[in-house]
């Protein structure tokens, strides 16, 4: 019970934003879970490593939103721990995407460009709407910032998938798909590193803040 916010106990979080924050997360969670199902199926049918990578990103984001919902209203240290877990998960997904992209490049798989483009457009519209909804929370704590980073990376990744589809259609090889999947892996690795660094900084500052509060008492 001591870890939950009551009255003035959690000065490090603006309580007025919590209802809107929870509502935004629930919407984002539902949208990302639905898009994971759509993209993983389309990625397998199309033979596209970039679509499969993007689908796993949707799955990871859905899980991350669920984690964020579970710690909303808790002390900063718990929110920072949740962000740290999300950052490590995002980093692991980036490593997985990099490995699968190498496999696709080795086997020279030619994806179906028309299916890639159609699903990429749907994913871009979806992620663009979620990113706009979460934009107001981009400057919050590590937990809020991690959600914004994930949404931003998703929208960028969707644009890249569309470019890959155009490239595959134009030159008739799978290399654009491989290149885009590689970029998405780099984005995931970079985003994971940013989240972990921010969360670690908050965890380091928390003991100092507690000590100062104790001395003030």
NORPEFEN-V303059 format. One record per backbone hydrogen bond with DSSP energy under -0.5 kcal/mol. CO is the residue of the C=O (numbers start at 0). NH is the residue of the N-H. E is the energy in kcal/mol with one decimal. If there is no record, write none. Layout:
co/nh/e
CO/NH/E
CO/NH/E
//
This chain:
co/nh/e
0/3/-1.4
2/74/-1.4
5/8/-2.5
9/12/-1.4
12/14/-0.9
13/16/-1.8
14/17/-1.0
16/20/-2.5
17/21/-2.9
18/22/-2.3
19/23/-2.4
20/24/-2.2
21/25/-2.4
22/26/-2.0
23/27/-2.5
24/28/-2.8
25/29/-2.1
26/30/-2.4
27/31/-2.5
28/32/-2.2
29/33/-2.0
30/34/-2.3
31/35/-1.9
32/36/-1.5
33/37/-1.7
34/38/-2.9
35/39/-2.6
36/40/-1.3
37/41/-2.2
38/42/-3.1
39/43/-1.8
40/44/-2.2
41/45/-2.9
42/46/-1.3
42/47/-1.7
45/111/-1.7
46/48/-0.6
47/51/-1.9
48/52/-2.3
49/53/-2.2
50/54/-2.3
51/55/-2.0
52/56/-1.5
53/57/-2.0
54/58/-2.1
55/59/-2.9
56/60/-2.4
57/61/-2.4
58/62/-2.2
59/63/-2.3
60/64/-2.9
61/65/-1.9
62/66/-2.1
63/67/-2.5
64/68/-2.3
65/69/-1.6
66/70/-1.1
67/71/-1.0
70/73/-2.4
72/4/-1.4
74/77/-0.6
74/78/-1.9
75/79/-2.6
76/80/-1.9
77/81/-2.1
78/82/-2.2
79/83/-2.4
80/84/-2.2
81/85/-2.2
82/86/-2.7
83/87/-2.2
84/88/-2.2
85/89/-2.7
86/90/-2.1
87/91/-2.2
88/92/-2.4
89/93/-2.0
90/94/-1.9
91/95/-2.2
92/96/-2.7
93/97/-2.1
94/98/-2.0
95/99/-2.5
96/100/-2.2
97/101/-1.6
98/102/-1.6
99/103/-2.3
100/104/-2.4
101/105/-2.2
102/106/-2.0
103/107/-0.9
103/108/-1.4
108/110/-0.7
110/112/-0.9
111/115/-2.1
112/116/-2.5
113/117/-1.9
114/118/-2.3
115/119/-2.3
116/120/-2.2
117/121/-1.8
118/122/-2.6
119/123/-2.4
120/124/-2.3
121/125/-2.1
122/126/-3.1
123/127/-2.6
124/128/-1.7
125/129/-2.0
126/130/-3.0
127/131/-2.1
128/132/-1.9
129/133/-1.9
130/134/-0.8
131/134/-0.5
133/136/-1.7
134/137/-1.7
136/139/-1.6
140/144/-3.1
141/145/-2.2
142/146/-1.3
143/147/-1.9
144/148/-2.7
145/149/-2.1
146/150/-2.1
147/151/-2.6
148/152/-2.6
149/153/-2.0
150/154/-2.0
151/155/-2.1
152/156/-2.6
153/157/-2.2
154/158/-1.7
155/159/-1.9
156/160/-2.2
157/161/-2.0
158/162/-2.0
159/163/-2.3
160/164/-2.4
161/165/-2.2
162/166/-2.3
163/167/-3.0
164/168/-2.3
165/169/-2.3
166/170/-2.5
167/171/-1.9
173/177/-1.9
174/178/-2.9
175/179/-2.4
176/180/-2.3
177/181/-2.0
178/182/-2.1
179/183/-2.5
180/184/-1.9
181/185/-2.1
182/186/-2.5
183/187/-2.3
184/188/-2.4
185/189/-2.8
186/190/-3.2
187/191/-2.5
188/192/-1.9
189/193/-2.3
190/194/-2.3
191/195/-2.4
192/196/-2.5
193/197/-2.3
194/198/-2.7
195/199/-2.6
196/200/-1.9
197/201/-1.9
198/202/-2.3
199/203/-2.2
200/204/-1.8
201/205/-1.4
202/206/-0.8
203/207/-0.7
204/208/-2.2
205/209/-2.3
206/210/-2.4
207/211/-2.3
208/212/-2.1
209/213/-2.2
210/214/-2.3
211/215/-2.0
212/216/-1.4
//
